[in-house]
Amino acid sequence: MPGYFTDEQARSIIQDTYGNARSESTAVAEALYSAEELAGLPRGAVELALGVGHPVRYAGLVPGEVVLDLGCGAGIDTLLAALAVGPTGKVVGLDMTPEMIDRARKHASLAGAAHVEIVEGVMEEVPLPDASVDVIVSNGVLNLSTRKSRAIAEMTRVLRPGGRIAIADLVLTERLPEAVLKSPAALAG
């Protein structure tokens, strides 16, 4: 499949799309998460739930673990992971969109999640040391990478031996039409 966008073009399109994302609806979150899970979260995090699944549910998180939320967006999965690992654990939310980083930091602060750190970066160059996390969660983000094998290599690099990865993402079962492949709107989700 030919590449229709350079890495820089793709990142710019994605940053513009997600940086400008707005919502006052909780419909996506309500479709993916239980009412009990959403009850204690800041409304902004719930309204900006833009994922496609619930990777935290399947990650088997336990208190004390270090979790990386790859492409954390406004932070809904970051906050759910923080609740699961508790104050003895740590959650690092990684995103490349400045507006989402600001939102995730705000939501972590509103939730009182002092053991959450939000960092700027891209999934193809995770700004964390080797073997530094127990679990990686990612929700609807890997599909946005133009270098998926590099993103997966980075996940493997930062994961501790015996660590786990829980990914919820889009999967295609047939080739998309060329018009869709060339569409900036389709690229960004």
N, CA and C atoms as an extended XYZ file, in Angstrom:
567
Properties=species:S:1:pos:R:3:atomname:S:1:resname:S:1:resid:I:1 pbc="F F F"
N         0.853       -1.177        0.000 N   MET     1
C         0.000        0.000        0.000 CA  MET     1
C         0.896        1.235        0.000 C   MET     1
N         0.709        2.122       -0.942 N   PRO     2
C         1.521        3.336       -0.971 CA  PRO     2
C         1.146        4.257        0.191 C   PRO     2
N         2.144        5.011        0.668 N   GLY     3
C         1.873        5.981        1.721 CA  GLY     3
C         1.397        7.284        1.101 C   GLY     3
N         0.267        7.759        1.533 N   TYR     4
C        -0.288        8.989        0.977 CA  TYR     4
C         0.089       10.215        1.800 C   TYR     4
N         0.570        9.992        3.028 N   PHE     5
C         0.948       11.095        3.900 CA  PHE     5
C         2.322       10.800        4.501 C   PHE     5
N         3.158       11.827        4.587 N   THR     6
C         4.411       11.669        5.313 CA  THR     6
C         4.085       11.608        6.798 C   THR     6
N         5.054       11.188        7.617 N   ASP     7
C         4.843       11.169        9.064 CA  ASP     7
C         4.450       12.555        9.569 C   ASP     7
N         5.143       13.565        9.069 N   GLU     8
C         4.868       14.935        9.512 CA  GLU     8
C         3.465       15.383        9.109 C   GLU     8
N         3.049       15.069        7.887 N   GLN     9
C         1.701       15.434        7.445 CA  GLN     9
C         0.644       14.720        8.291 C   GLN     9
N         0.857       13.433        8.500 N   ALA    10
C        -0.104       12.654        9.285 CA  ALA    10
C        -0.208       13.211       10.703 C   ALA    10
N         0.923       13.491       11.335 N   ARG    11
C         0.899       14.023       12.699 CA  ARG    11
C         0.190       15.373       12.749 C   ARG    11
N         0.425       16.203       11.757 N   SER    12
C        -0.223       17.519       11.714 CA  SER    12
C        -1.741       17.385       11.582 C   SER    12
N        -2.176       16.493       10.701 N   ILE    13
C        -3.611       16.254       10.509 CA  ILE    13
C        -4.237       15.748       11.804 C   ILE    13
N        -3.581       14.796       12.451 N   ILE    14
C        -4.106       14.202       13.680 CA  ILE    14
C        -4.123       15.229       14.809 C   ILE    14
N        -3.037       16.006       14.942 N   GLN    15
C        -3.002       17.040       15.980 CA  GLN    15
C        -4.098       18.082       15.773 C   GLN    15
N        -4.305       18.508       14.537 N   ASP    16
C        -5.364       19.481       14.257 CA  ASP    16
C        -6.739       18.903       14.596 C   ASP    16
N        -6.978       17.665       14.178 N   THR    17
C        -8.275       17.035       14.408 CA  THR    17
C        -8.564       16.877       15.893 C   THR    17
N        -7.627       16.284       16.630 N   TYR    18
C        -7.866       16.017       18.045 CA  TYR    18
C        -7.698       17.269       18.903 C   TYR    18
N        -6.858       18.200       18.458 N   GLY    19
C        -6.724       19.460       19.180 CA  GLY    19
C        -7.999       20.273       19.145 C   GLY    19
N        -8.762       20.119       18.068 N   ASN    20
C       -10.018       20.851       17.916 CA  ASN    20
C       -11.244       20.045       18.336 C   ASN    20
N       -11.043       18.838       18.824 N   ALA    21
C       -12.170       17.987       19.225 CA  ALA    21
C       -12.929       18.621       20.386 C   ALA    21
N       -14.228       18.654       20.262 N   ARG    22
C       -15.108       19.179       21.301 CA  ARG    22
C       -16.306       18.245       21.413 C   ARG    22
N       -16.826       18.114       22.615 N   SER    23
C       -18.013       17.301       22.801 CA  SER    23
C       -18.686       17.682       24.107 C   SER    23
N       -19.979       17.654       24.091 N   GLU    24
C       -20.758       17.808       25.318 CA  GLU    24
C       -21.617       16.566       25.534 C   GLU    24
N       -21.291       15.530       24.780 N   SER    25
C       -22.035       14.277       24.863 CA  SER    25
C       -21.205       13.222       25.587 C   SER    25
N       -21.873       12.404       26.336 N   THR    26
C       -21.204       11.298       27.027 CA  THR    26
C       -21.533        9.957       26.364 C   THR    26
N       -22.097       10.001       25.169 N   ALA    27
C       -22.585        8.784       24.508 CA  ALA    27
C       -21.477        7.763       24.249 C   ALA    27
N       -20.323        8.197       23.776 N   VAL    28
C       -19.234        7.243       23.504 CA  VAL    28
C       -18.812        6.573       24.805 C   VAL    28
N       -18.570        7.368       25.829 N   ALA    29
C       -18.160        6.809       27.120 CA  ALA    29
C       -19.208        5.857       27.675 C   ALA    29
N       -20.465        6.238       27.576 N   GLU    30
C       -21.542        5.385       28.107 CA  GLU    30
C       -21.654        4.074       27.350 C   GLU    30
N       -21.236        4.061       26.080 N   ALA    31
C       -21.265        2.823       25.305 CA  ALA    31
C       -20.102        1.892       25.662 C   ALA    31
N       -19.009        2.448       26.167 N   LEU    32
C       -17.800        1.655       26.415 CA  LEU    32
C       -17.553        1.314       27.877 C   LEU    32
N       -18.017        2.161       28.787 N   TYR    33
C       -17.691        2.017       30.201 CA  TYR    33
C       -18.968        1.914       31.023 C   TYR    33
N       -18.849        1.316       32.207 N   SER    34
C       -20.019        1.193       33.075 CA  SER    34
C       -20.313        2.524       33.768 C   SER    34
N       -21.544        2.670       34.211 N   ALA    35
C       -21.938        3.876       34.937 CA  ALA    35
C       -21.095        4.040       36.197 C   ALA    35
N       -20.767        2.935       36.854 N   GLU    36
C       -19.945        2.992       38.063 CA  GLU    36
C       -18.546        3.510       37.746 C   GLU    36
N       -17.974        3.096       36.625 N   GLU    37
C       -16.640        3.562       36.243 CA  GLU    37
C       -16.641        5.054       35.927 C   GLU    37
N       -17.695        5.522       35.303 N   LEU    38
C       -17.769        6.926       34.897 CA  LEU    38
C       -18.133        7.862       36.043 C   LEU    38
N       -18.769        7.340       37.083 N   ALA    39
C       -19.334        8.177       38.151 CA  ALA    39
C       -18.317        9.113       38.800 C   ALA    39
N       -17.114        8.669       39.024 N   GLY    40
C       -16.148        9.499       39.741 CA  GLY    40
C       -15.193       10.273       38.858 C   GLY    40
N       -15.405       10.236       37.553 N   LEU    41
C       -14.473       10.887       36.635 CA  LEU    41
C       -14.925       12.308       36.290 C   LEU    41
N       -13.968       13.208       36.032 N   PRO    42
C       -14.339       14.552       35.597 CA  PRO    42
C       -15.163       14.498       34.307 C   PRO    42
N       -16.188       15.309       34.246 N   ARG    43
C       -17.099       15.298       33.093 CA  ARG    43
C       -16.350       15.509       31.774 C   ARG    43
N       -15.367       16.391       31.748 N   GLY    44
C       -14.613       16.639       30.519 CA  GLY    44
C       -13.932       15.407       29.982 C   GLY    44
N       -13.400       14.566       30.868 N   ALA    45
C       -12.762       13.319       30.431 CA  ALA    45
C       -13.794       12.372       29.831 C   ALA    45
N       -14.975       12.356       30.420 N   VAL    46
C       -16.052       11.488       29.937 CA  VAL    46
C       -16.576       11.991       28.588 C   VAL    46
N       -16.749       13.297       28.455 N   GLU    47
C       -17.253       13.859       27.201 CA  GLU    47
C       -16.261       13.702       26.051 C   GLU    47
N       -14.972       13.665       26.363 N   LEU    48
C       -13.962       13.532       25.312 CA  LEU    48
C       -13.431       12.110       25.197 C   LEU    48
N       -14.217       11.133       25.583 N   ALA    49
C       -13.854        9.734       25.357 CA  ALA    49
C       -13.972        9.482       23.848 C   ALA    49
N       -12.836        9.268       23.200 N   LEU    50
C       -12.824        9.117       21.744 CA  LEU    50
C       -12.308        7.748       21.321 C   LEU    50
N       -12.229        6.826       22.249 N   GLY    51
C       -11.699        5.502       21.951 CA  GLY    51
C       -12.697        4.595       21.262 C   GLY    51
N       -12.276        3.361       21.093 N   VAL    52
C       -13.091        2.377       20.383 CA  VAL    52
C       -13.396        1.148       21.244 C   VAL    52
N       -12.851        1.112       22.446 N   GLY    53
C       -13.049       -0.034       23.323 CA  GLY    53
C       -12.700        0.329       24.751 C   GLY    53
N       -12.374       -0.684       25.542 N   HIS    54
C       -12.081       -0.499       26.965 CA  HIS    54
C       -10.862       -1.354       27.327 C   HIS    54
N        -9.662       -0.943       26.902 N   PRO    55
C        -8.486       -1.777       27.160 CA  PRO    55
C        -8.160       -1.940       28.638 C   PRO    55
N        -8.507       -0.964       29.468 N   VAL    56
C        -8.217       -1.069       30.896 CA  VAL    56
C        -8.947       -2.269       31.494 C   VAL    56
N       -10.138       -2.529       31.027 N   ARG    57
C       -10.927       -3.672       31.521 CA  ARG    57
C       -10.183       -4.995       31.320 C   ARG    57
N        -9.426       -5.096       30.248 N   TYR    58
C        -8.764       -6.354       29.901 CA  TYR    58
C        -7.293       -6.393       30.291 C   TYR    58
N        -6.777       -5.318       30.866 N   ALA    59
C        -5.352       -5.242       31.189 CA  ALA    59
C        -4.988       -5.985       32.471 C   ALA    59
N        -5.967       -6.303       33.295 N   GLY    60
C        -5.688       -7.014       34.542 CA  GLY    60
C        -4.805       -6.222       35.489 C   GLY    60
N        -5.067       -4.931       35.592 N   LEU    61
C        -4.236       -4.060       36.424 CA  LEU    61
C        -4.394       -4.397       37.901 C   LEU    61
N        -3.260       -4.297       38.622 N   VAL    62
C        -3.270       -4.535       40.064 CA  VAL    62
C        -2.566       -3.366       40.762 C   VAL    62
N        -2.906       -3.137       42.013 N   PRO    63
C        -2.270       -2.042       42.745 CA  PRO    63
C        -0.742       -2.119       42.680 C   PRO    63
N        -0.135       -0.950       42.532 N   GLY    64
C         1.320       -0.855       42.520 CA  GLY    64
C         1.965       -0.925       41.151 C   GLY    64
N         1.218       -1.263       40.121 N   GLU    65
C         1.817       -1.377       38.789 CA  GLU    65
C         2.051       -0.003       38.162 C   GLU    65
N         2.990        0.019       37.204 N   VAL    66
C         3.257        1.205       36.398 CA  VAL    66
C         2.622        0.967       35.033 C   VAL    66
N         1.769        1.892       34.614 N   VAL    67
C         1.000        1.752       33.383 CA  VAL    67
C         1.325        2.903       32.442 C   VAL    67
N         1.447        2.597       31.163 N   LEU    68
C         1.565        3.605       30.113 CA  LEU    68
C         0.280        3.584       29.306 C   LEU    68
N        -0.381        4.747       29.220 N   ASP    69
C        -1.556        4.899       28.363 CA  ASP    69
C        -1.060        5.581       27.092 C   ASP    69
N        -0.924        4.803       26.047 N   LEU    70
C        -0.351        5.258       24.782 CA  LEU    70
C        -1.417        5.977       23.967 C   LEU    70
N        -1.251        7.291       23.792 N   GLY    71
C        -2.264        8.104       23.110 CA  GLY    71
C        -3.407        8.387       24.055 C   GLY    71
N        -3.109        9.003       25.192 N   CYS    72
C        -4.077        9.131       26.287 CA  CYS    72
C        -5.221       10.087       26.010 C   CYS    72
N        -5.102       10.956       25.014 N   GLY    73
C        -6.176       11.902       24.752 CA  GLY    73
C        -6.501       12.717       25.982 C   GLY    73
N        -7.770       12.887       26.281 N   ALA    74
C        -8.203       13.690       27.426 CA  ALA    74
C        -8.100       12.935       28.740 C   ALA    74
N        -7.726       11.662       28.700 N   GLY    75
C        -7.367       10.952       29.915 CA  GLY    75
C        -8.337        9.976       30.529 C   GLY    75
N        -9.403        9.588       29.841 N   ILE    76
C       -10.365        8.698       30.498 CA  ILE    76
C        -9.741        7.357       30.878 C   ILE    76
N        -8.978        6.739       29.976 N   ASP    77
C        -8.350        5.453       30.303 CA  ASP    77
C        -7.204        5.639       31.290 C   ASP    77
N        -6.521        6.770       31.215 N   THR    78
C        -5.463        7.081       32.176 CA  THR    78
C        -6.041        7.106       33.585 C   THR    78
N        -7.179        7.769       33.745 N   LEU    79
C        -7.802        7.879       35.063 CA  LEU    79
C        -8.345        6.539       35.555 C   LEU    79
N        -8.922        5.759       34.664 N   LEU    80
C        -9.407        4.435       35.066 CA  LEU    80
C        -8.241        3.540       35.473 C   LEU    80
N        -7.134        3.645       34.762 N   ALA    81
C        -5.932        2.878       35.130 CA  ALA    81
C        -5.407        3.344       36.490 C   ALA    81
N        -5.431        4.660       36.724 N   ALA    82
C        -4.959        5.198       38.005 CA  ALA    82
C        -5.794        4.663       39.166 C   ALA    82
N        -7.096        4.560       38.959 N   LEU    83
C        -7.951        3.985       40.003 CA  LEU    83
C        -7.585        2.529       40.262 C   LEU    83
N        -7.272        1.790       39.200 N   ALA    84
C        -6.962        0.361       39.343 CA  ALA    84
C        -5.621        0.116       40.034 C   ALA    84
N        -4.607        0.934       39.733 N   VAL    85
C        -3.277        0.693       40.323 CA  VAL    85
C        -3.126        1.387       41.666 C   VAL    85
N        -4.021        2.299       41.974 N   GLY    86
C        -4.003        2.976       43.265 CA  GLY    86
C        -2.800        3.876       43.453 C   GLY    86
N        -2.727        4.503       44.619 N   PRO    87
C        -1.672        5.485       44.874 CA  PRO    87
C        -0.274        4.874       44.968 C   PRO    87
N        -0.172        3.565       45.127 N   THR    88
C         1.154        2.928       45.134 CA  THR    88
C         1.648        2.641       43.722 C   THR    88
N         0.767        2.799       42.740 N   GLY    89
C         1.141        2.619       41.344 CA  GLY    89
C         1.394        3.957       40.687 C   GLY    89
N         1.593        3.899       39.386 N   LYS    90
C         1.823        5.123       38.617 CA  LYS    90
C         1.252        4.904       37.222 C   LYS    90
N         0.682        5.970       36.656 N   VAL    91
C         0.190        5.922       35.285 CA  VAL    91
C         0.802        7.089       34.524 C   VAL    91
N         1.381        6.771       33.383 N   VAL    92
C         1.926        7.781       32.488 CA  VAL    92
C         1.022        7.833       31.270 C   VAL    92
N         0.447        8.997       31.017 N   GLY    93
C        -0.345        9.205       29.819 CA  GLY    93
C         0.532        9.884       28.784 C   GLY    93
N         0.615        9.326       27.593 N   LEU    94
C         1.439        9.884       26.517 CA  LEU    94
C         0.529       10.348       25.387 C   LEU    94
N         0.738       11.574       24.935 N   ASP    95
C        -0.012       12.075       23.786 CA  ASP    95
C         0.860       13.082       23.051 C   ASP    95
N         0.550       13.291       21.766 N   MET    96
C         1.326       14.238       20.962 CA  MET    96
C         0.567       15.527       20.686 C   MET    96
N        -0.651       15.620       21.160 N   THR    97
C        -1.485       16.782       20.883 CA  THR    97
C        -1.497       17.711       22.094 C   THR    97
N        -0.919       18.906       21.968 N   PRO    98
C        -0.841       19.812       23.121 CA  PRO    98
C        -2.177       20.061       23.819 C   PRO    98
N        -3.253       20.214       23.063 N   GLU    99
C        -4.554       20.463       23.678 CA  GLU    99
C        -5.012       19.264       24.499 C   GLU    99
N        -4.785       18.066       24.006 N   MET   100
C        -5.174       16.873       24.765 CA  MET   100
C        -4.298       16.708       26.000 C   MET   100
N        -3.032       17.040       25.891 N   ILE   101
C        -2.143       16.985       27.059 CA  ILE   101
C        -2.663       17.921       28.144 C   ILE   101
N        -3.015       19.129       27.761 N   ASP   102
C        -3.569       20.087       28.729 CA  ASP   102
C        -4.848       19.547       29.358 C   ASP   102
N        -5.717       18.974       28.539 N   ARG   103
C        -6.983       18.441       29.053 CA  ARG   103
C        -6.737       17.267       29.999 C   ARG   103
N        -5.848       16.355       29.620 N   ALA   104
C        -5.564       15.200       30.472 CA  ALA   104
C        -4.960       15.637       31.803 C   ALA   104
N        -4.072       16.614       31.770 N   ARG   105
C        -3.486       17.124       33.020 CA  ARG   105
C        -4.565       17.746       33.902 C   ARG   105
N        -5.456       18.510       33.293 N   LYS   106
C        -6.555       19.129       34.039 CA  LYS   106
C        -7.446       18.054       34.659 C   LYS   106
N        -7.779       17.038       33.878 N   HIS   107
C        -8.666       15.985       34.379 CA  HIS   107
C        -7.996       15.179       35.488 C   HIS   107
N        -6.700       14.915       35.369 N   ALA   108
C        -5.981       14.207       36.435 CA  ALA   108
C        -5.984       15.037       37.714 C   ALA   108
N        -5.791       16.337       37.567 N   SER   109
C        -5.815       17.228       38.730 CA  SER   109
C        -7.200       17.247       39.372 C   SER   109
N        -8.244       17.384       38.546 N   LEU   110
C        -9.611       17.383       39.074 CA  LEU   110
C        -9.952       16.078       39.779 C   LEU   110
N        -9.381       14.973       39.290 N   ALA   111
C        -9.645       13.658       39.894 CA  ALA   111
C        -8.771       13.413       41.124 C   ALA   111
N        -7.838       14.316       41.390 N   GLY   112
C        -6.943       14.126       42.531 CA  GLY   112
C        -5.967       12.983       42.331 C   GLY   112
N        -5.634       12.706       41.078 N   ALA   113
C        -4.758       11.576       40.746 CA  ALA   113
C        -3.302       12.044       40.707 C   ALA   113
N        -2.706       12.167       41.893 N   ALA   114
C        -1.323       12.651       42.001 CA  ALA   114
C        -0.322       11.654       41.423 C   ALA   114
N        -0.724       10.411       41.247 N   HIS   115
C         0.176        9.385       40.710 CA  HIS   115
C         0.033        9.230       39.188 C   HIS   115
N        -0.511       10.265       38.548 N   VAL   116
C        -0.617       10.314       37.083 CA  VAL   116
C         0.338       11.384       36.568 C   VAL   116
N         1.080       11.033       35.542 N   GLU   117
C         1.957       11.977       34.862 CA  GLU   117
C         1.578       11.984       33.384 C   GLU   117
N         1.365       13.155       32.831 N   ILE   118
C         1.029       13.286       31.411 CA  ILE   118
C         2.249       13.857       30.704 C   ILE   118
N         2.722       13.148       29.680 N   VAL   119
C         3.912       13.580       28.952 CA  VAL   119
C         3.608       13.729       27.469 C   VAL   119
N         4.341       14.628       26.842 N   GLU   120
C         4.208       14.845       25.408 CA  GLU   120
C         5.181       13.944       24.670 C   GLU   120
N         4.705       13.335       23.602 N   GLY   121
C         5.553       12.484       22.788 CA  GLY   121
C         4.733       11.705       21.789 C   GLY   121
N         5.445       10.957       20.955 N   VAL   122
C         4.791       10.138       19.937 CA  VAL   122
C         5.032        8.668       20.222 C   VAL   122
N         4.122        7.842       19.774 N   MET   123
C         4.204        6.410       20.072 CA  MET   123
C         5.366        5.723       19.367 C   MET   123
N         5.909        6.354       18.348 N   GLU   124
C         7.045        5.771       17.638 CA  GLU   124
C         8.376        6.108       18.310 C   GLU   124
N         8.344        6.988       19.306 N   GLU   125
C         9.528        7.380       20.084 CA  GLU   125
C         9.095        7.686       21.510 C   GLU   125
N         8.718        6.677       22.254 N   VAL   126
C         8.194        6.848       23.607 CA  VAL   126
C         9.301        7.402       24.515 C   VAL   126
N         9.057        8.548       25.154 N   PRO   127
C        10.083        9.175       25.980 CA  PRO   127
C        10.189        8.578       27.386 C   PRO   127
N        10.330        7.267       27.445 N   LEU   128
C        10.488        6.552       28.711 CA  LEU   128
C        11.679        5.604       28.595 C   LEU   128
N        12.296        5.271       29.732 N   PRO   129
C        13.427        4.339       29.703 CA  PRO   129
C        13.006        2.917       29.333 C   PRO   129
N        13.973        2.140       28.910 N   ASP   130
C        13.757        0.720       28.627 CA  ASP   130
C        13.184        0.037       29.870 C   ASP   130
N        12.320       -0.930       29.645 N   ALA   131
C        11.786       -1.797       30.708 CA  ALA   131
C        11.304       -1.004       31.923 C   ALA   131
N        10.509        0.033       31.679 N   SER   132
C        10.076        0.914       32.774 CA  SER   132
C         8.599        0.808       33.116 C   SER   132
N         7.804        0.043       32.351 N   VAL   133
C         6.378       -0.070       32.640 CA  VAL   133
C         5.949       -1.534       32.703 C   VAL   133
N         4.942       -1.785       33.531 N   ASP   134
C         4.401       -3.137       33.683 CA  ASP   134
C         3.329       -3.444       32.645 C   ASP   134
N         2.547       -2.414       32.304 N   VAL   135
C         1.396       -2.609       31.427 CA  VAL   135
C         1.256       -1.413       30.493 C   VAL   135
N         0.894       -1.687       29.247 N   ILE   136
C         0.574       -0.638       28.289 CA  ILE   136
C        -0.875       -0.815       27.872 C   ILE   136
N        -1.629        0.277       27.907 N   VAL   137
C        -2.981        0.284       27.367 CA  VAL   137
C        -3.015        1.310       26.243 C   VAL   137
N        -3.826        1.044       25.248 N   SER   138
C        -3.973        1.961       24.119 CA  SER   138
C        -5.372        1.785       23.553 C   SER   138
N        -6.036        2.909       23.295 N   ASN   139
C        -7.439        2.857       22.898 CA  ASN   139
C        -7.672        3.666       21.620 C   ASN   139
N        -7.730        2.977       20.492 N   GLY   140
C        -8.051        3.624       19.227 CA  GLY   140
C        -6.947        4.529       18.716 C   GLY   140
N        -5.692        4.172       19.000 N   VAL   141
C        -4.582        5.052       18.663 CA  VAL   141
C        -3.591        4.422       17.689 C   VAL   141
N        -3.303        3.144       17.832 N   LEU   142
C        -2.294        2.508       16.982 CA  LEU   142
C        -2.617        2.671       15.500 C   LEU   142
N        -3.873        2.672       15.154 N   ASN   143
C        -4.277        2.838       13.752 CA  ASN   143
C        -3.845        4.185       13.185 C   ASN   143
N        -3.576        5.167       14.045 N   LEU   144
C        -3.184        6.500       13.584 CA  LEU   144
C        -1.708        6.582       13.183 C   LEU   144
N        -0.926        5.604       13.570 N   SER   145
C         0.504        5.631       13.267 CA  SER   145
C         0.767        5.255       11.817 C   SER   145
N         1.667        5.997       11.187 N   THR   146
C         2.101        5.627        9.834 CA  THR   146
C         3.245        4.618        9.907 C   THR   146
N         3.747        4.356       11.124 N   ARG   147
C         4.851        3.418       11.337 CA  ARG   147
C         4.486        2.478       12.484 C   ARG   147
N         3.481        1.659       12.260 N   LYS   148
C         2.972        0.784       13.311 CA  LYS   148
C         4.035       -0.168       13.861 C   LYS   148
N         4.881       -0.701       12.998 N   SER   149
C         5.914       -1.619       13.482 CA  SER   149
C         6.875       -0.892       14.427 C   SER   149
N         7.150        0.378       14.164 N   ARG   150
C         8.011        1.165       15.045 CA  ARG   150
C         7.304        1.413       16.381 C   ARG   150
N         6.022        1.705       16.340 N   ALA   151
C         5.259        1.915       17.571 CA  ALA   151
C         5.245        0.643       18.418 C   ALA   151
N         5.073       -0.494       17.785 N   ILE   152
C         5.065       -1.768       18.517 CA  ILE   152
C         6.455       -2.068       19.078 C   ILE   152
N         7.499       -1.750       18.322 N   ALA   153
C         8.868       -1.933       18.822 CA  ALA   153
C         9.103       -1.069       20.065 C   ALA   153
N         8.569        0.149       20.068 N   GLU   154
C         8.713        1.032       21.225 CA  GLU   154
C         7.946        0.479       22.427 C   GLU   154
N         6.763       -0.069       22.195 N   MET   155
C         6.020       -0.680       23.294 CA  MET   155
C         6.838       -1.808       23.908 C   MET   155
N         7.413       -2.632       23.059 N   THR   156
C         8.228       -3.755       23.532 CA  THR   156
C         9.442       -3.243       24.310 C   THR   156
N        10.048       -2.172       23.844 N   ARG   157
C        11.233       -1.621       24.501 CA  ARG   157
C        10.938       -1.143       25.916 C   ARG   157
N         9.818       -0.427       26.122 N   VAL   158
C         9.538        0.147       27.445 CA  VAL   158
C         8.860       -0.835       28.393 C   VAL   158
N         8.396       -1.950       27.881 N   LEU   159
C         7.698       -2.944       28.704 CA  LEU   159
C         8.702       -3.799       29.490 C   LEU   159
N         8.435       -3.993       30.762 N   ARG   160
C         9.272       -4.860       31.598 CA  ARG   160
C         9.057       -6.314       31.196 C   ARG   160
N        10.049       -7.172       31.449 N   PRO   161
C         9.847       -8.606       31.188 CA  PRO   161
C         8.596       -9.109       31.920 C   PRO   161
N         7.772       -9.839       31.216 N   GLY   162
C         6.531      -10.343       31.792 CA  GLY   162
C         5.394       -9.333       31.773 C   GLY   162
N         5.640       -8.168       31.185 N   GLY   163
C         4.616       -7.129       31.123 CA  GLY   163
C         3.499       -7.485       30.156 C   GLY   163
N         2.473       -6.638       30.137 N   ARG   164
C         1.289       -6.906       29.321 CA  ARG   164
C         0.929       -5.681       28.487 C   ARG   164
N         0.275       -5.946       27.367 N   ILE   165
C        -0.241       -4.890       26.499 CA  ILE   165
C        -1.717       -5.181       26.242 C   ILE   165
N        -2.559       -4.161       26.424 N   ALA   166
C        -3.987       -4.286       26.115 CA  ALA   166
C        -4.343       -3.172       25.139 C   ALA   166
N        -4.670       -3.559       23.917 N   ILE   167
C        -4.958       -2.600       22.856 CA  ILE   167
C        -6.393       -2.786       22.378 C   ILE   167
N        -7.112       -1.684       22.272 N   ALA   168
C        -8.407       -1.663       21.591 CA  ALA   168
C        -8.198       -0.786       20.367 C   ALA   168
N        -8.508       -1.289       19.197 N   ASP   169
C        -8.267       -0.494       17.997 CA  ASP   169
C        -9.145       -0.973       16.858 C   ASP   169
N        -9.023       -0.248       15.750 N   LEU   170
C        -9.759       -0.577       14.544 CA  LEU   170
C        -9.008       -1.641       13.761 C   LEU   170
N        -9.758       -2.578       13.180 N   VAL   171
C        -9.167       -3.624       12.358 CA  VAL   171
C        -9.936       -3.679       11.044 C   VAL   171
N        -9.198       -3.669        9.946 N   LEU   172
C        -9.828       -3.770        8.628 CA  LEU   172
C        -9.797       -5.211        8.151 C   LEU   172
N       -10.848       -5.616        7.512 N   THR   173
C       -10.889       -6.965        6.945 CA  THR   173
C       -10.783       -6.952        5.427 C   THR   173
N       -10.793       -5.747        4.860 N   GLU   174
C       -10.603       -5.628        3.414 CA  GLU   174
C        -9.976       -4.273        3.114 C   GLU   174
N        -9.451       -4.141        1.936 N   ARG   175
C        -8.766       -2.916        1.542 CA  ARG   175
C        -9.762       -1.758        1.408 C   ARG   175
N        -9.330       -0.590        1.889 N   LEU   176
C       -10.157        0.605        1.758 CA  LEU   176
C       -10.018        1.189        0.358 C   LEU   176
N       -11.043        1.863       -0.133 N   PRO   177
C       -10.941        2.538       -1.430 CA  PRO   177
C        -9.852        3.613       -1.375 C   PRO   177
N        -9.206        3.853       -2.494 N   GLU   178
C        -8.116        4.825       -2.549 CA  GLU   178
C        -8.563        6.211       -2.106 C   GLU   178
N        -9.780        6.597       -2.415 N   ALA   179
C       -10.281        7.909       -1.995 CA  ALA   179
C       -10.289        8.038       -0.476 C   ALA   179
N       -10.588        6.968        0.227 N   VAL   180
C       -10.568        6.979        1.690 CA  VAL   180
C        -9.125        7.038        2.184 C   VAL   180
N        -8.243        6.270        1.558 N   LEU   181
C        -6.842        6.262        1.957 CA  LEU   181
C        -6.175        7.628        1.795 C   LEU   181
N        -6.661        8.411        0.837 N   LYS   182
C        -6.103        9.740        0.588 CA  LYS   182
C        -6.800       10.841        1.377 C   LYS   182
N        -7.786       10.500        2.171 N   SER   183
C        -8.596       11.483        2.884 CA  SER   183
C        -7.976       11.844        4.237 C   SER   183
N        -7.624       13.124        4.441 N   PRO   184
C        -7.135       13.536        5.763 CA  PRO   184
C        -8.147       13.245        6.880 C   PRO   184
N        -9.431       13.434        6.605 N   ALA   185
C       -10.449       13.173        7.623 CA  ALA   185
C       -10.488       11.696        8.006 C   ALA   185
N       -10.342       10.811        7.039 N   ALA   186
C       -10.337        9.387        7.317 CA  ALA   186
C        -9.072        8.987        8.095 C   ALA   186
N        -7.954        9.618        7.785 N   LEU   187
C        -6.705        9.336        8.485 CA  LEU   187
C        -6.847        9.586        9.980 C   LEU   187
N        -7.491       10.671       10.336 N   ALA   188
C        -7.608       11.077       11.741 CA  ALA   188
C        -8.759       10.391       12.473 C   ALA   188
N        -9.475        9.513       11.799 N   GLY   189
C       -10.495        8.754       12.491 CA  GLY   189
C       -11.880        9.204       12.167 C   GLY   189
